Amino acid sequence: MADLVTVGDALAGRGYAAARHVGREVLLGEENKIRELPSGFLRADGSLDLYDDVKKLFRPVFQNGRPAIQCTGWVGYIPLNDRFALEVTPKVPIRNLERLVGMAAGYSPQILQKYTRHFATTTERPESIFLLLCDQLLDSFDRIWDAGLLKAYNRVERIGSSPSGRVDPYASAWRTAKAGKPTAVSSSFQRTVDFGQNRMLLFAFEKLFARYLGDANQSMHHRIGRLERAIDRLQDVQSARPHEIAPGAIAGYLSNLPAHQEHYADALLVAQLILNDVGLSIRDGNGTTILPSILIDMAKVFEAYVQRVLAERLEVDGRIAVKDGNPGPPLGVATKLFEPFHVVGKANPDMTPDIVIEVDGVTRLVIDAKYKGARKLPDREDTEQAIAYGARYGCNRVMLLHAARQPTQPSVQHIGNVGTFSVYNGLIDLLAHPIQDEETKLADAVRALL
């Protein structure tokens, strides 16, 4: 990690991302809380001076007669306008946040491609963030290709009877005298793809290709195809030698980049993160890496996280299957509300419980994850939604799984019955340390219901 400081110093504002980076004053906010805005946000027409494409990430409100922002479950760096950005921090401590994101299989952060920010590096590498690095490297390489910058002029020296380019008369005379026959020493510049920067990029692409080649996920097919295309475009490049991908060499590449090859700065920056098995710190902006802003939807992360927690701990029993209720078959078990459905001109509503747990192929528990604290009595609309899920899936046990738990509370509480349906509160404390103990308690309590 320390060696990367040299690379960061060499980068120093180089590259396409750095060129379009706008420095903004950062306002600190916390998820689901209100942050008052400084003066100057109101336009003459009474509207707020905010980028249109980020307004959906929060709710503009007024507090104490002043304009303010109601933060939602989106966390990360949100540019508000050309002067200010909002840094929304999660309630979850950083040690647990990295675990949640890392375990949220299938979750992809939202990328604000138009807006960049600084990132610090970390040894933590959630898969979703590593995929982001893969995509950013491919995008940077595409810009190099589109700009026709893949080749560079390298100086080639020849010694023999057929000179090419500029002849060195003194070296030629010395060689002629030594060999006893006419010998010319000449040099010329030739365009080639085989130079240090491209060798490093090829090494990074090959590493990514080997990592993802066996991934059967449908969403990976396009990414694997892009990696194959990048490797094919570098087919005339030799394999990198160890000294050509060391941090010192990378810093040298960055320092010596000519102005017309600025696109290489972005590609080399991301490649060195991949080659050094380094990730991006979601919450730490005190670094030299400049990339598009990454936003995390904590509600979506929570859903994917608890599904994986339960799957890893319950599916050790081969009779139990923890299934995703959001996608339809074959990836999940989402279905339609009505069966049969007779209304013409209207769509049959989707039924998408977050988690469906089966035992020997029979649905035994339907779970709806709620990224919020649990009340003693769950919200009525949440309860009614869970019961509707249970009715549709033929299961009389339903659970509302909440992202909080007090020390005196059990991991699963029986709230009561509605007709034939038993309604439960599931509870997991995301602030716990170590959180793995909390995960085990939840899984054990859920197993007892099956």
C-alpha positions as CSV (number, residue, x, y, z in Angstrom):
1,M,0.0,0.0,0.0
2,A,2.8,2.4,0.9
3,D,4.4,1.9,-2.6
4,L,1.2,3.3,-4.1
5,V,1.9,6.7,-2.7
6,T,4.6,7.1,-5.3
7,V,2.0,6.3,-8.0
8,G,-0.4,8.9,-6.5
9,D,2.3,11.6,-6.5
10,A,3.1,10.9,-10.1
11,L,-0.6,11.0,-11.1
12,A,-1.1,14.5,-9.6
13,G,-4.1,15.6,-11.6
14,R,-3.3,13.7,-14.8
15,G,-5.8,11.9,-17.0
16,Y,-9.3,12.3,-18.4
17,A,-11.0,11.8,-15.0
18,A,-8.8,14.4,-13.3
19,A,-9.3,16.9,-16.2
20,R,-13.1,16.9,-15.7
21,H,-12.9,16.7,-11.9
22,V,-14.6,19.6,-10.1
23,G,-13.5,20.5,-6.6
24,R,-16.6,21.0,-4.4
25,E,-17.1,22.0,-0.8
26,V,-18.3,18.9,1.0
27,L,-21.3,19.0,3.3
28,L,-21.6,16.1,5.7
29,G,-24.9,14.3,6.1
30,E,-26.1,11.0,7.6
31,E,-28.5,8.5,6.0
32,N,-32.2,9.2,6.8
33,K,-31.4,12.5,8.6
34,I,-31.9,16.1,7.6
35,R,-29.0,18.4,6.6
36,E,-29.6,22.1,6.4
37,L,-28.1,23.8,3.3
38,P,-25.9,26.9,3.4
39,S,-27.2,30.2,2.1
40,G,-27.1,30.7,-1.7
41,F,-29.0,27.5,-2.6
42,L,-32.2,29.4,-3.4
43,R,-32.5,30.7,-7.0
44,A,-34.3,33.9,-7.8
45,D,-37.4,31.9,-8.9
46,G,-37.5,30.2,-5.5
47,S,-36.2,26.8,-6.7
48,L,-33.2,25.1,-5.3
49,D,-29.8,25.2,-7.1
50,L,-29.4,21.5,-7.5
51,Y,-28.4,19.2,-10.4
52,D,-31.6,17.7,-11.9
53,D,-30.1,14.2,-12.2
54,V,-29.4,13.8,-8.5
55,K,-32.6,15.1,-7.0
56,K,-34.1,11.5,-6.8
57,L,-31.3,10.6,-4.4
58,F,-32.7,12.7,-1.5
59,R,-35.8,14.8,-0.7
60,P,-35.5,18.6,-0.7
61,V,-37.3,20.0,2.4
62,F,-37.4,23.1,4.6
63,Q,-36.3,23.1,8.3
64,N,-36.6,26.1,10.5
65,G,-37.5,28.1,7.5
66,R,-34.3,27.2,5.7
67,P,-33.7,24.9,2.7
68,A,-32.5,21.5,3.7
69,I,-32.1,17.9,2.4
70,Q,-33.7,14.8,3.8
71,C,-31.1,12.1,3.2
72,T,-32.4,8.7,2.3
73,G,-30.8,5.3,2.2
74,W,-28.3,6.4,-0.5
75,V,-24.8,6.8,0.9
76,G,-21.7,8.2,-0.7
77,Y,-20.6,11.4,-2.4
78,I,-23.5,13.2,-4.1
79,P,-22.6,16.4,-6.1
80,L,-25.4,19.0,-5.5
81,N,-24.1,21.7,-7.9
82,D,-20.8,23.1,-9.1
83,R,-20.0,24.5,-5.6
84,F,-21.2,21.8,-3.1
85,A,-21.4,18.1,-2.7
86,L,-23.2,16.1,0.0
87,E,-21.2,13.2,1.6
88,V,-23.9,10.9,3.1
89,T,-22.4,8.5,5.7
90,P,-24.2,5.3,6.8
91,K,-25.2,4.5,10.3
92,V,-23.3,1.2,9.9
93,P,-19.6,1.4,11.1
94,I,-17.0,1.1,8.4
95,R,-15.9,-2.4,9.5
96,N,-19.4,-3.7,9.0
97,L,-20.2,-1.6,5.9
98,E,-17.4,-3.3,4.0
99,R,-18.7,-6.7,5.0
100,L,-22.3,-5.9,4.0
101,V,-21.3,-4.7,0.6
102,G,-18.9,-7.5,0.1
103,M,-21.5,-10.1,1.0
104,A,-24.3,-8.5,-1.1
105,A,-24.0,-10.9,-3.9
106,G,-25.4,-9.6,-7.2
107,Y,-25.6,-6.0,-5.9
108,S,-24.1,-3.3,-8.2
109,P,-23.5,0.2,-6.8
110,Q,-24.9,3.1,-8.8
111,I,-22.2,5.0,-10.6
112,L,-22.5,8.7,-11.3
113,Q,-20.4,8.8,-14.5
114,K,-20.7,12.6,-14.9
115,Y,-19.2,13.4,-11.5
116,T,-15.9,12.3,-10.1
117,R,-14.4,12.3,-6.6
118,H,-11.2,11.2,-4.8
119,F,-11.0,7.8,-3.2
120,A,-8.5,6.4,-0.7
121,T,-7.4,2.8,-1.2
122,T,-8.0,-0.2,1.1
123,T,-7.2,-3.8,1.4
124,E,-10.9,-4.6,1.5
125,R,-12.2,-5.7,-1.9
126,P,-16.0,-6.2,-2.1
127,E,-16.8,-7.9,-5.3
128,S,-19.1,-5.1,-6.5
129,I,-16.4,-2.5,-6.1
130,F,-13.8,-4.8,-7.8
131,L,-16.3,-5.1,-10.8
132,L,-16.4,-1.3,-10.9
133,L,-12.6,-1.2,-11.2
134,C,-12.8,-3.8,-14.0
135,D,-15.4,-1.7,-15.9
136,Q,-13.4,1.5,-15.4
137,L,-10.3,-0.1,-16.8
138,L,-12.2,-1.3,-19.8
139,D,-13.8,2.2,-20.3
140,S,-10.4,3.9,-20.1
141,F,-8.9,1.4,-22.6
142,D,-11.8,2.0,-25.0
143,R,-11.0,5.8,-24.9
144,I,-7.3,5.0,-25.7
145,W,-8.4,2.8,-28.6
146,D,-11.0,5.3,-29.9
147,A,-8.4,8.1,-29.8
148,G,-5.9,6.0,-31.8
149,L,-3.3,6.1,-29.1
150,L,-2.6,2.4,-28.7
151,K,0.7,2.7,-30.5
152,A,3.8,4.7,-29.6
153,Y,7.1,5.5,-31.3
154,N,10.0,3.6,-29.9
155,R,13.6,4.2,-30.8
156,V,15.2,1.1,-32.6
157,E,18.9,0.9,-33.1
158,R,20.4,-1.3,-35.9
159,I,24.0,-2.4,-36.5
160,G,24.8,-3.9,-39.9
161,S,25.3,-3.2,-43.6
162,S,21.8,-1.9,-44.2
163,P,21.2,1.3,-42.2
164,S,17.7,2.7,-41.6
165,G,17.0,6.2,-40.3
166,R,19.7,8.3,-38.8
167,V,23.3,7.0,-39.1
168,D,25.7,7.7,-36.3
169,P,29.0,8.4,-38.2
170,Y,31.3,8.0,-35.1
171,A,29.8,4.7,-33.9
172,S,29.7,3.5,-37.6
173,A,33.4,4.3,-38.1
174,W,34.4,2.6,-34.8
175,R,32.3,-0.6,-35.7
176,T,33.8,-0.6,-39.2
177,A,37.3,-0.5,-37.9
178,K,36.7,-3.1,-35.4
179,A,34.9,-5.5,-37.8
180,G,37.2,-4.9,-40.7
181,K,34.2,-4.4,-43.0
182,P,31.6,-1.7,-43.6
183,T,29.3,-1.6,-40.6
184,A,26.6,1.1,-40.0
185,V,25.1,2.1,-36.7
186,S,21.7,3.6,-37.3
187,S,18.5,4.4,-35.4
188,S,14.9,5.1,-36.3
189,F,11.6,5.5,-34.6
190,Q,8.9,2.9,-35.3
191,R,5.3,2.7,-34.2
192,T,4.5,-0.3,-32.0
193,V,2.0,-1.5,-29.4
194,D,4.7,-3.3,-27.5
195,F,5.8,-0.9,-24.8
196,G,5.7,-0.8,-21.0
197,Q,2.3,0.8,-20.5
198,N,0.5,-1.7,-22.8
199,R,2.3,-4.6,-21.2
200,M,1.0,-3.5,-17.8
201,L,-2.6,-3.2,-19.2
202,L,-2.4,-6.6,-20.9
203,F,-1.3,-8.1,-17.6
204,A,-4.2,-6.5,-15.8
205,F,-6.7,-7.7,-18.4
206,E,-5.4,-11.3,-18.3
207,K,-5.7,-11.3,-14.5
208,L,-9.3,-10.1,-14.8
209,F,-10.1,-12.6,-17.5
210,A,-8.7,-15.5,-15.5
211,R,-10.8,-14.3,-12.5
212,Y,-14.1,-14.1,-14.3
213,L,-13.8,-16.7,-17.1
214,G,-15.7,-19.4,-15.2
215,D,-18.4,-17.1,-13.9
216,A,-21.8,-18.5,-15.2
217,N,-23.7,-15.3,-14.2
218,Q,-25.5,-13.9,-17.2
219,S,-24.5,-10.4,-16.3
220,M,-20.8,-11.3,-16.7
221,H,-21.0,-12.4,-20.3
222,H,-20.8,-8.9,-21.7
223,R,-17.9,-8.0,-19.4
224,I,-16.0,-11.2,-20.3
225,G,-16.5,-10.3,-24.0
226,R,-15.0,-6.9,-23.5
227,L,-12.0,-8.4,-21.7
228,E,-11.5,-10.8,-24.6
229,R,-11.6,-7.9,-27.1
230,A,-9.1,-5.9,-25.1
231,I,-6.7,-8.8,-24.9
232,D,-7.1,-9.4,-28.7
233,R,-6.2,-5.7,-29.4
234,L,-3.0,-6.2,-27.4
235,Q,-2.1,-9.5,-29.1
236,D,1.3,-8.1,-30.4
237,V,2.3,-7.1,-26.9
238,Q,4.8,-9.2,-25.0
239,S,4.2,-10.4,-21.4
240,A,5.2,-7.9,-18.8
241,R,8.4,-8.5,-16.9
242,P,8.2,-8.0,-13.1
243,H,10.1,-4.7,-13.1
244,E,7.6,-3.3,-15.7
245,I,4.6,-3.6,-13.3
246,A,6.3,-2.5,-10.1
247,P,5.0,0.7,-8.5
248,G,8.2,2.6,-9.4
249,A,7.8,1.7,-13.1
250,I,4.1,2.7,-13.0
251,A,5.1,6.1,-11.5
252,G,7.6,6.5,-14.3
253,Y,5.0,5.8,-16.9
254,L,2.7,8.4,-15.4
255,S,5.5,11.0,-15.0
256,N,6.6,10.7,-18.6
257,L,3.2,10.6,-20.4
258,P,3.1,13.1,-23.2
259,A,0.1,15.4,-23.2
260,H,-1.6,13.6,-26.0
261,Q,-1.6,10.3,-24.0
262,E,-3.5,11.6,-21.0
263,H,-6.1,8.8,-21.4
264,Y,-3.4,6.3,-20.3
265,A,-3.2,8.0,-16.9
266,D,-6.7,6.7,-16.0
267,A,-6.0,3.2,-17.3
268,L,-2.7,2.9,-15.5
269,L,-4.2,4.2,-12.3
270,V,-6.9,1.5,-12.2
271,A,-4.6,-1.2,-13.5
272,Q,-2.2,-0.7,-10.6
273,L,-5.1,-1.1,-8.1
274,I,-6.0,-4.4,-9.8
275,L,-2.5,-5.7,-10.0
276,N,-1.8,-4.8,-6.3
277,D,-5.1,-6.4,-5.2
278,V,-6.2,-3.1,-3.7
279,G,-9.8,-1.9,-3.4
280,L,-11.5,1.5,-3.0
281,S,-12.6,2.9,0.4
282,I,-16.2,3.7,0.0
283,R,-16.2,6.3,2.8
284,D,-12.7,7.7,2.6
285,G,-12.1,10.5,0.1
286,N,-8.6,11.4,1.3
287,G,-6.8,9.7,-1.6
288,T,-5.4,10.4,-5.0
289,T,-7.5,8.0,-7.0
290,I,-10.1,9.9,-9.1
291,L,-13.0,7.9,-10.3
292,P,-16.8,8.4,-10.9
293,S,-18.7,8.7,-7.6
294,I,-20.0,5.5,-6.2
295,L,-23.4,5.4,-4.4
296,I,-24.6,2.6,-2.2
297,D,-28.3,1.9,-1.8
298,M,-28.3,0.6,1.8
299,A,-31.8,-0.9,1.5
300,K,-30.7,-3.0,-1.5
301,V,-27.4,-4.0,0.1
302,F,-29.3,-5.1,3.3
303,E,-31.6,-7.3,1.2
304,A,-28.8,-9.0,-0.6
305,Y,-26.7,-9.3,2.6
306,V,-29.3,-11.0,4.8
307,Q,-30.1,-13.4,1.9
308,R,-26.5,-14.5,1.7
309,V,-26.1,-14.7,5.5
310,L,-29.1,-17.1,5.7
311,A,-28.1,-19.1,2.6
312,E,-24.5,-19.7,3.8
313,R,-25.7,-20.8,7.2
314,L,-28.9,-22.7,6.4
315,E,-28.0,-24.4,3.1
316,V,-25.4,-26.6,4.8
317,D,-28.6,-28.7,5.4
318,G,-29.2,-30.0,1.9
319,R,-33.0,-30.0,2.4
320,I,-33.0,-26.2,2.8
321,A,-33.0,-23.7,0.0
322,V,-32.8,-19.9,0.5
323,K,-34.2,-18.3,-2.7
324,D,-34.3,-14.7,-4.0
325,G,-37.8,-13.5,-4.5
326,N,-36.9,-10.4,-6.6
327,P,-36.0,-11.9,-10.0
328,G,-38.2,-14.4,-11.8
329,P,-37.2,-17.9,-12.7
330,P,-34.7,-19.3,-13.2
331,L,-32.6,-16.8,-11.1
332,G,-35.4,-16.4,-8.5
333,V,-38.9,-17.2,-7.5
334,A,-40.8,-13.9,-8.2
335,T,-44.3,-14.5,-9.5
336,K,-47.5,-12.6,-10.2
337,L,-50.2,-11.6,-7.7
338,F,-53.2,-13.2,-9.4
339,E,-53.5,-16.6,-10.8
340,P,-55.6,-16.7,-12.9
341,F,-55.9,-13.0,-13.9
342,H,-58.9,-11.8,-15.9
343,V,-58.5,-8.0,-16.0
344,V,-58.1,-6.8,-19.6
345,G,-55.8,-3.8,-20.2
346,K,-54.0,-4.0,-16.8
347,A,-50.8,-5.7,-15.8
348,N,-50.8,-8.4,-13.3
349,P,-48.9,-7.0,-10.3
350,D,-45.6,-8.6,-9.4
351,M,-45.0,-10.5,-6.1
352,T,-41.4,-10.0,-5.1
353,P,-40.7,-11.0,-1.5
354,D,-37.0,-10.6,-0.7
355,I,-36.4,-14.1,0.6
356,V,-38.3,-17.4,0.2
357,I,-37.0,-20.4,2.3
358,E,-38.0,-23.8,1.2
359,V,-37.5,-27.2,3.0
360,D,-37.7,-30.2,0.7
361,G,-39.2,-28.0,-2.0
362,V,-42.0,-26.7,0.2
363,T,-42.1,-23.0,1.1
364,R,-41.8,-22.7,4.9
365,L,-41.0,-19.1,5.5
366,V,-41.3,-15.8,3.5
367,I,-39.2,-12.9,4.5
368,D,-39.4,-9.2,3.6
369,A,-36.3,-7.2,4.6
370,K,-36.8,-3.7,6.0
371,Y,-33.8,-1.5,6.3
372,K,-35.1,0.3,9.3
373,G,-35.5,-0.2,13.1
374,A,-38.2,-2.5,14.4
375,R,-41.1,-1.2,16.3
376,K,-42.9,-3.4,18.9
377,L,-45.7,-3.5,16.4
378,P,-44.6,-3.5,12.8
379,D,-46.2,-1.0,10.4
380,R,-49.6,-2.2,9.3
381,E,-48.8,-1.8,5.6
382,D,-45.6,-3.9,6.0
383,T,-47.6,-6.6,7.9
384,E,-50.3,-6.7,5.2
385,Q,-47.7,-6.9,2.5
386,A,-46.0,-9.8,4.2
387,I,-49.3,-11.7,4.6
388,A,-50.1,-11.2,0.9
389,Y,-46.7,-12.7,0.1
390,G,-47.5,-15.7,2.4
391,A,-50.9,-16.2,0.8
392,R,-49.5,-16.2,-2.7
393,Y,-46.6,-18.6,-1.8
394,G,-48.8,-20.9,0.2
395,C,-46.9,-20.3,3.4
396,N,-48.5,-19.4,6.8
397,R,-45.2,-18.1,8.3
398,V,-44.0,-14.6,7.3
399,M,-41.3,-12.4,8.7
400,L,-40.4,-8.7,8.6
401,L,-36.6,-8.6,9.0
402,H,-35.4,-5.3,10.4
403,A,-31.9,-3.8,10.5
404,A,-31.7,-3.2,14.3
405,R,-31.8,-5.2,17.5
406,Q,-31.5,-4.2,21.2
407,P,-29.4,-6.4,23.4
408,T,-32.4,-7.5,25.4
409,Q,-34.3,-8.6,22.2
410,P,-34.2,-12.0,20.7
411,S,-33.3,-12.4,17.0
412,V,-36.8,-13.5,16.1
413,Q,-40.0,-12.4,17.9
414,H,-43.5,-13.9,17.3
415,I,-45.7,-10.8,16.9
416,G,-49.0,-12.7,16.7
417,N,-51.3,-14.4,14.3
418,V,-53.6,-12.9,11.5
419,G,-56.0,-15.7,10.8
420,T,-53.9,-18.7,9.9
421,F,-50.7,-16.6,9.4
422,S,-48.0,-16.3,12.0
423,V,-46.2,-13.0,11.8
424,Y,-42.6,-12.6,13.1
425,N,-40.1,-9.8,13.6
426,G,-36.6,-10.7,12.5
427,L,-33.9,-8.5,14.1
428,I,-30.2,-8.1,13.3
429,D,-27.9,-5.5,14.9
430,L,-25.7,-4.0,12.1
431,L,-23.7,-2.1,14.7
432,A,-22.6,-5.3,16.5
433,H,-18.9,-6.3,16.7
434,P,-18.1,-8.9,15.6
435,I,-21.1,-8.9,13.3
436,Q,-20.6,-12.5,12.5
437,D,-22.0,-13.5,15.9
438,E,-25.1,-11.5,15.1
439,E,-25.4,-13.3,11.8
440,T,-25.2,-16.7,13.5
441,K,-27.9,-15.8,16.1
442,L,-30.3,-14.7,13.3
443,A,-29.7,-17.9,11.2
444,D,-30.1,-20.1,14.3
445,A,-33.4,-18.4,15.2
446,V,-34.7,-18.7,11.6
447,R,-33.7,-22.3,11.4
448,A,-35.8,-23.0,14.5
449,L,-38.9,-21.8,12.6
450,L,-38.5,-24.2,9.6
